[in-house]
């Protein structure tokens, strides 16, 4: 599914969005360091949801949507063993797959941000893939980011489109139909708007790589798509 691409926005608006985005991310990191929150587990009959945050992010970057999902009866999970999520995607996928197996989770819906979407897709392609009903991913560089080659930190350079692991993952399309890929109109980390072939690709009229995670519009969209995936999985099973 493809949606109409938004019109280009003025440069000044992009700069303002860039500044607000980084300010939001900094506040989230400080808040986590000072008062680490508890995971809103949920306890109803909803499908289990697994949170996969982006690189260097604690799980609570996804706390706003996690709270809503828990309130709707979804059992929410996070993989603490990922730590700061700076390792290679294949290794992270193994950690996540081990968590799914140990917890015996099935019909899981993954909610991912940025790198988390790459990890989620890798898990879906592996032995634990049959435990996953689908994934909703926001601002994931499925085709990499042209800016990654200029990154100072090595973990960030892994998002270079020329990275063999990334290219191999992008070439695997068998699970794409179970992925919902959400995109902001402006992402300071991922220039361009490459779509994930075969997936449900949706534009969200919000700016930023981090700040949209706390915005009601994105939260509503993620919750709606999680419920849609869960309902479809239940109907099939």
C-alpha positions as CSV (number, residue, x, y, z in Angstrom):
1,X,0.0,0.0,0.0
2,X,1.3,3.4,-0.9
3,X,0.0,6.8,0.2
4,X,0.3,10.2,-1.4
5,X,3.7,11.8,-0.6
6,X,3.4,15.1,1.3
7,X,4.5,18.3,-0.4
8,X,8.0,19.7,0.3
9,X,8.1,21.9,3.4
10,X,10.1,25.2,3.8
11,X,13.7,24.9,4.9
12,X,13.1,26.9,8.0
13,X,10.3,24.6,9.1
14,X,12.7,21.6,8.6
15,X,15.4,23.3,10.8
16,X,12.9,23.9,13.5
17,X,11.7,20.3,13.3
18,X,15.3,19.1,13.5
19,X,16.0,21.2,16.7
20,X,12.8,20.1,18.4
21,X,13.5,16.5,17.5
22,X,16.9,16.4,19.2
23,X,15.6,18.3,22.2
24,X,12.9,15.7,22.7
25,X,15.5,12.8,22.4
26,X,17.7,14.5,25.0
27,X,14.9,15.0,27.4
28,X,13.9,11.3,27.1
29,X,17.5,10.2,27.8
30,X,17.7,12.4,30.9
31,X,14.3,11.3,32.2
32,X,15.3,7.7,31.8
33,X,18.6,8.2,33.7
34,X,16.9,10.1,36.5
35,X,13.7,8.2,37.0
36,X,13.6,4.9,35.0
37,X,10.0,4.0,34.5
38,X,8.2,0.7,35.0
39,X,7.1,-1.2,31.9
40,X,3.2,-1.0,31.6
41,X,2.7,-4.7,31.3
42,X,-1.0,-4.9,30.7
43,X,-3.1,-7.9,31.6
44,X,-6.1,-8.3,29.3
45,X,-6.9,-10.6,26.4
46,X,-5.1,-8.5,23.8
47,X,-2.3,-9.9,21.7
48,X,1.2,-9.7,23.2
49,X,3.2,-6.7,22.1
50,X,7.0,-6.6,21.9
51,X,8.7,-3.2,22.0
52,X,11.9,-2.8,20.0
53,X,13.4,0.7,20.3
54,X,16.1,2.2,18.2
55,X,19.9,2.4,18.6
56,X,21.0,3.8,22.0
57,X,17.4,4.0,23.1
58,X,15.9,2.5,26.3
59,X,12.5,0.9,25.9
60,X,10.7,3.9,27.3
61,X,11.2,5.9,24.2
62,X,8.2,3.8,23.2
63,X,6.5,4.4,26.6
64,X,3.6,6.6,25.3
65,X,2.3,4.0,22.9
66,X,3.1,1.1,25.4
67,X,0.9,2.7,27.9
68,X,-2.0,3.0,25.5
69,X,-1.6,-0.6,24.3
70,X,-1.5,-1.9,27.9
71,X,-4.6,0.0,28.7
72,X,-6.3,-1.7,25.8
73,X,-5.5,-5.1,27.2
74,X,-2.3,-5.9,25.3
75,X,0.5,-7.6,27.3
76,X,3.6,-5.5,26.7
77,X,7.1,-6.9,26.7
78,X,10.6,-5.4,26.4
79,X,13.9,-7.2,26.0
80,X,16.2,-5.8,28.7
81,X,19.1,-7.9,27.4
82,X,19.4,-5.6,24.4
83,X,20.8,-3.0,26.7
84,X,21.5,0.2,24.7
85,X,20.8,-1.7,21.5
86,X,24.2,-0.8,19.9
87,X,25.2,-4.2,18.7
88,X,24.8,-5.7,15.1
89,X,21.3,-6.4,13.9
90,X,21.8,-10.1,13.5
91,X,23.1,-10.5,17.0
92,X,20.2,-8.4,18.4
93,X,17.8,-10.6,16.5
94,X,19.1,-13.7,18.2
95,X,18.7,-12.0,21.6
96,X,15.1,-11.2,20.7
97,X,14.3,-14.6,19.3
98,X,15.7,-16.2,22.5
99,X,13.4,-14.0,24.6
100,X,10.3,-15.0,22.5
101,X,11.2,-18.6,22.9
102,X,11.9,-18.4,26.7
103,X,8.7,-16.6,27.4
104,X,6.8,-18.8,24.9
105,X,5.1,-15.8,23.3
106,X,3.0,-16.4,20.2
107,X,0.9,-14.2,17.9
108,X,3.1,-11.3,18.9
109,X,2.9,-7.9,17.3
110,X,6.2,-6.0,17.3
111,X,6.1,-2.3,17.8
112,X,9.5,-0.9,16.7
113,X,11.3,2.4,16.2
114,X,14.2,3.0,13.8
115,X,16.8,0.2,14.2
116,X,14.2,-1.8,16.1
117,X,12.4,-2.4,12.8
118,X,15.5,-3.9,11.3
119,X,15.8,-6.2,14.2
120,X,12.1,-7.1,14.1
121,X,12.3,-8.0,10.4
122,X,15.4,-10.1,11.0
123,X,13.5,-12.0,13.7
124,X,10.5,-12.5,11.5
125,X,12.8,-14.1,8.9
126,X,14.4,-16.5,11.4
127,X,13.3,-19.6,13.3
128,X,11.1,-17.6,15.8
129,X,9.3,-15.9,12.9
130,X,6.3,-18.1,13.3
131,X,5.7,-16.5,16.7
132,X,5.1,-13.1,15.2
133,X,1.8,-12.0,13.7
134,X,3.2,-8.8,12.3
135,X,5.1,-5.6,13.0
136,X,4.4,-1.8,13.1
137,X,7.7,0.1,12.6
138,X,8.2,3.9,12.7
139,X,11.1,5.6,11.0
140,X,13.0,2.5,10.2
141,X,15.8,2.7,7.6
142,X,14.9,-0.5,5.8
143,X,17.1,0.7,2.9
144,X,19.7,2.4,5.1
145,X,20.5,6.0,5.4
146,X,22.8,8.0,3.1
147,X,24.0,9.9,6.2
148,X,25.3,6.8,8.0
149,X,28.6,6.8,6.1
150,X,29.5,10.1,7.7
151,X,28.7,9.0,11.3
152,X,31.6,9.1,13.8
153,X,30.4,6.1,15.8
154,X,30.8,2.7,14.3
155,X,27.3,1.4,15.3
156,X,25.7,4.2,13.4
157,X,27.8,3.5,10.3
158,X,26.0,0.1,10.1
159,X,23.1,1.9,8.5
160,X,25.1,2.7,5.4
161,X,23.1,1.4,2.5
162,X,26.3,-0.4,1.3
163,X,26.4,-2.6,4.5
164,X,26.2,-6.2,3.4
165,X,24.0,-7.3,6.3
166,X,21.6,-4.4,5.6
167,X,21.5,-5.2,1.9
168,X,20.9,-8.9,2.6
169,X,18.0,-8.0,4.9
170,X,16.5,-5.6,2.4
171,X,16.6,-8.3,-0.3
172,X,14.4,-10.7,1.8
173,X,10.8,-9.7,1.1
174,X,8.8,-12.8,2.2
175,X,7.7,-11.2,5.5
176,X,7.2,-7.6,4.2
177,X,3.4,-8.2,3.8
178,X,3.2,-8.5,7.6
179,X,4.9,-5.2,8.2
180,X,3.4,-1.8,8.6
181,X,6.0,0.9,7.9
182,X,5.2,4.4,9.1
183,X,7.1,7.5,7.9
184,X,7.2,11.1,9.1
185,X,7.2,13.8,6.5
186,X,10.7,14.9,7.6
187,X,13.3,12.7,9.2
188,X,16.7,14.3,10.0
189,X,18.3,10.9,10.2
190,X,16.9,9.2,7.1
191,X,16.8,11.5,4.0
192,X,14.6,10.3,1.2
193,X,11.5,8.3,1.5
194,X,12.3,4.8,0.3
195,X,9.3,2.4,0.8
196,X,9.4,-1.2,1.9
197,X,8.3,-3.2,-1.1
198,X,5.2,-5.3,-0.3
199,X,4.5,-3.7,3.1
200,X,1.7,-1.5,4.2
201,X,3.5,1.9,3.9
202,X,1.8,4.9,5.6
203,X,2.8,8.5,5.8
204,X,2.2,10.3,9.1
205,X,2.0,14.1,8.9
206,X,4.6,14.6,11.7
207,X,8.2,15.8,11.6
208,X,11.2,14.2,13.3
209,X,12.8,10.9,14.1
210,X,12.1,10.9,17.8
211,X,9.6,13.5,18.7
212,X,6.6,11.9,16.9
213,X,6.9,8.9,19.3
214,X,5.1,11.1,21.9
215,X,2.5,12.6,19.7
216,X,-1.1,11.5,19.9
217,X,-1.5,11.1,16.1
218,X,1.3,8.6,15.9
219,X,0.2,6.8,19.0
220,X,-3.3,6.5,17.6
221,X,-2.0,5.2,14.3
222,X,0.3,2.6,15.9
223,X,-2.5,1.3,18.2
224,X,-4.9,1.1,15.3
225,X,-2.5,-0.9,13.2
226,X,-1.6,-3.2,16.2
227,X,-5.3,-4.0,16.7
228,X,-5.8,-4.6,13.0
229,X,-2.8,-7.1,12.9
230,X,-4.0,-8.8,16.1
231,X,-7.5,-9.2,14.8
232,X,-6.4,-10.6,11.5
233,X,-4.1,-13.1,13.2
234,X,-6.9,-14.2,15.6
235,X,-9.3,-14.7,12.6
236,X,-6.7,-16.8,10.8
237,X,-5.9,-18.9,13.9
